[in-house]
Amino acid sequence: MAAHRSAHQPRDPDWELRGRASFARQPLMQTLGVTLEALAPGEVTMAMPFAPHILQQHGFVHAGALTALVDNACGFAAMSLMPKGTGVLTVEFKMNLMSPGKGDRFLGVGKVIRPGKTIMVTLGECFAETKGERKLVALMTATMMVVDSPGIVD
């Protein structure tokens, strides 16, 4: 996974290590097969492979799996800009599903739009990828809350 340049400045010099450690502790992401693809201050990309255990009755990837992917990408994008000793909790989100979940893998891209001290507004995109071609299948707006939680984060 490669980091890339970002317009945002992290408030924790160890933001990347903290993010990777937090991601590794998420059983749901392991169940879904999600991996971190790119991590930069304020922007995270995660990938989820197509798999039979995440399908709905019509053979498409379930909206819940796609939502979990994009919500997590948005949350980690927000967490990358939070101070040490804090954690992230989703306050609300709106997911617009625009196409069925059909593809070889799915990318969830989370971007911080407004990095506040206690509330961060994020934008999430979900792409279906087939043979290297990407198609936007969903958009999310999400609000993330900074929580003082030394018990949750290392």
C-alpha positions in Angstrom: 0.0 0.0 0.0 1.4 3.3 -1.0 0.8 6.6 0.7 0.3 9.6 -1.5 0.3 13.4 -1.1 -2.6 15.0 0.6 -3.8 18.6 1.3 -4.6 17.6 4.9 -2.1 17.6 7.7 -2.4 14.9 10.4 -2.4 15.9 14.1 -0.8 12.7 15.2 2.7 11.9 13.8 1.9 8.2 14.2 -1.4 8.4 12.4 -0.5 5.7 9.8 0.7 3.1 12.4 -2.4 3.8 14.5 -4.7 3.4 11.5 -3.1 0.2 10.4 -3.3 -1.3 13.9 -6.9 -0.3 14.3 -7.8 -1.7 10.9 -6.1 -5.0 11.8 -8.4 -5.3 14.9 -11.7 -5.3 12.8 -13.2 -8.7 12.5 -15.9 -7.5 10.1 -13.3 -6.3 7.6 -11.6 -9.6 7.9 -14.9 -11.5 7.2 -15.5 -9.3 4.2 -11.9 -9.8 2.9 -11.2 -6.0 2.9 -7.7 -4.8 2.6 -6.1 -1.3 2.8 -5.0 -0.2 -0.7 -3.9 3.4 -0.1 -3.6 5.6 3.0 -2.9 9.3 3.1 -3.9 12.0 5.5 -7.6 12.6 4.9 -8.0 9.9 2.2 -8.2 6.1 2.4 -8.9 3.5 -0.2 -9.9 0.0 0.8 -10.6 -3.0 -1.5 -13.1 -5.9 -1.1 -13.1 -8.9 -3.4 -16.2 -10.4 -4.9 -17.2 -13.4 -2.8 -20.2 -15.7 -2.6 -20.7 -15.2 1.2 -21.5 -11.4 0.7 -24.1 -11.8 -2.0 -27.8 -11.0 -1.8 -30.5 -13.2 -3.4 -30.1 -11.9 -6.9 -26.3 -12.6 -7.0 -25.2 -9.0 -6.5 -22.9 -7.9 -3.6 -25.2 -7.0 -0.7 -25.7 -3.3 -0.1 -24.7 -3.9 3.6 -21.3 -5.2 2.5 -20.8 -2.2 0.2 -21.9 0.2 2.9 -19.6 -1.3 5.5 -16.7 -1.0 3.0 -17.4 2.7 2.3 -18.3 3.6 5.9 -15.0 2.1 7.0 -13.0 4.0 4.4 -14.6 7.3 5.4 -14.0 6.5 9.1 -10.3 5.8 8.6 -9.9 8.9 6.4 -11.3 10.9 9.3 -9.2 9.0 11.9 -6.1 9.9 10.0 -6.6 13.5 10.9 -7.5 13.0 14.5 -5.2 13.6 17.5 -3.4 10.9 19.3 -5.6 9.3 22.1 -8.8 9.7 20.1 -11.0 7.4 18.1 -13.6 7.7 15.4 -17.3 6.9 15.5 -19.8 7.2 12.7 -22.6 9.6 13.7 -24.6 9.3 10.5 -24.4 8.5 6.8 -26.4 8.5 3.6 -25.6 5.9 1.0 -26.9 6.3 -2.6 -26.7 3.0 -4.5 -26.6 3.8 -8.2 -25.8 0.4 -9.8 -25.9 -3.3 -8.7 -22.8 -4.6 -6.9 -21.3 -6.5 -9.8 -17.6 -6.8 -10.3 -14.4 -8.7 -9.6 -13.6 -6.4 -6.6 -15.0 -3.2 -5.0 -13.1 -0.1 -3.9 -14.2 2.1 -1.1 -12.6 5.5 -1.2 -13.1 7.8 1.8 -12.2 11.5 1.7 -12.4 14.1 4.4 -14.3 17.2 3.1 -14.3 19.2 6.4 -11.8 18.2 9.2 -13.4 19.7 12.3 -12.1 19.3 15.9 -15.0 17.2 17.0 -17.0 16.5 13.8 -15.6 15.6 10.4 -17.6 15.5 7.2 -16.6 12.8 4.7 -17.4 11.7 1.1 -17.3 8.1 0.2 -17.2 6.5 -3.3 -17.7 2.8 -4.1 -16.4 1.5 -7.4 -16.9 -1.9 -8.9 -13.8 -3.0 -10.7 -13.9 -5.6 -13.5 -10.8 -6.4 -15.6 -9.2 -3.1 -14.5 -12.2 -1.0 -15.5 -13.9 1.0 -12.7 -17.6 1.9 -12.5 -19.0 4.1 -9.7 -21.8 2.2 -8.0 -22.5 4.2 -4.8 -21.9 7.5 -3.1 -21.9 8.1 0.6 -21.8 11.3 2.7 -20.9 10.5 6.3 -20.3 12.5 9.5 -17.6 11.2 11.8 -17.1 12.1 15.5 -13.8 12.5 17.3 -14.1 10.6 20.6 -11.7 10.8 23.5 -11.1 7.1 23.9 -7.7 5.9 25.1 -9.3 2.6 25.8 -10.3 2.1 22.2 -7.1 3.2 20.5 -3.5 2.3 21.4 
